Amino acid sequence: MNYLGFLLGVAFAAIGQDALAKSRLTDPVKIARECKSEVEQFCKDIRPGKRRVIACLKAKAGDLSPTCSSALKSTE
């Protein structure tokens, strides 16, 4: 019975680690850092919050730098 508990614990830890890694990928600070010039150029009049800046950047996807595009894709 202890063996089953151990396996369940390992499974939950693995699931939690995956969720933690995904949350790091969608970190808004990373997007702000990688897309700073694009936000200033294309979305300076957009009020932050509720993913409005991300929506603005996605609308300008063709004009974004490769670094910003990569950071933005992490939100999908």
C-alpha positions as CSV (number, residue, x, y, z in Angstrom):
1,M,0.0,0.0,0.0
2,N,2.9,2.4,0.8
3,Y,4.3,1.7,-2.7
4,L,1.0,2.9,-4.3
5,G,1.0,6.1,-2.2
6,F,4.6,6.8,-3.3
7,L,3.7,6.3,-7.0
8,L,0.7,8.7,-6.6
9,G,2.9,11.2,-4.9
10,V,5.4,11.1,-7.8
11,A,2.6,11.4,-10.3
12,F,1.2,14.5,-8.6
13,A,4.7,16.0,-8.3
14,A,5.2,15.5,-12.0
15,I,1.9,17.1,-12.9
16,G,2.6,20.0,-10.6
17,Q,6.1,20.5,-12.2
18,D,4.5,20.6,-15.6
19,A,2.0,23.2,-14.5
20,L,4.8,25.3,-13.0
21,A,6.9,25.2,-16.1
22,K,3.9,26.3,-18.2
23,S,3.2,29.2,-15.9
24,R,6.8,30.3,-16.4
25,L,6.4,30.2,-20.1
26,T,3.3,32.5,-20.0
27,D,5.0,34.9,-17.6
28,P,3.8,38.5,-18.5
29,V,7.1,39.9,-17.3
30,K,8.9,37.9,-20.0
31,I,6.5,39.3,-22.7
32,A,6.9,42.8,-21.4
33,R,10.7,42.4,-21.5
34,E,10.9,40.8,-24.9
35,C,8.3,43.0,-26.5
36,K,9.0,46.3,-24.9
37,S,9.8,48.2,-28.2
38,E,6.8,46.7,-29.9
39,V,4.4,47.6,-27.1
40,E,5.8,51.2,-27.2
41,Q,5.4,51.3,-31.0
42,F,2.1,49.6,-31.6
43,C,0.2,49.4,-28.3
44,K,1.2,52.5,-26.3
45,D,-2.5,53.6,-26.0
46,I,-3.7,50.3,-24.7
47,R,-4.5,50.1,-21.0
48,P,-2.7,47.1,-19.4
49,G,-4.8,44.3,-17.9
50,K,-7.1,41.6,-19.0
51,R,-4.6,40.5,-21.7
52,R,-5.4,43.7,-23.8
53,V,-1.7,44.3,-24.6
54,I,-1.3,40.7,-25.6
55,A,-4.3,41.0,-27.9
56,C,-2.8,44.2,-29.4
57,L,0.5,42.4,-30.1
58,K,-1.2,39.4,-31.6
59,A,-3.1,41.8,-34.0
60,K,0.3,43.1,-35.1
61,A,1.9,39.7,-35.4
62,G,3.4,40.3,-38.8
63,D,5.3,43.4,-37.6
64,L,6.8,41.9,-34.4
65,S,10.5,41.0,-33.9
66,P,11.3,37.2,-33.8
67,T,12.1,37.5,-30.1
68,C,8.8,39.1,-29.3
69,S,6.9,36.6,-31.5
70,S,8.5,33.8,-29.7
71,A,7.6,35.2,-26.3
72,L,4.0,35.9,-27.5
73,K,3.6,32.3,-28.8
74,S,4.3,31.1,-25.2
75,T,0.9,32.5,-24.2
76,E,-1.0,30.1,-26.5
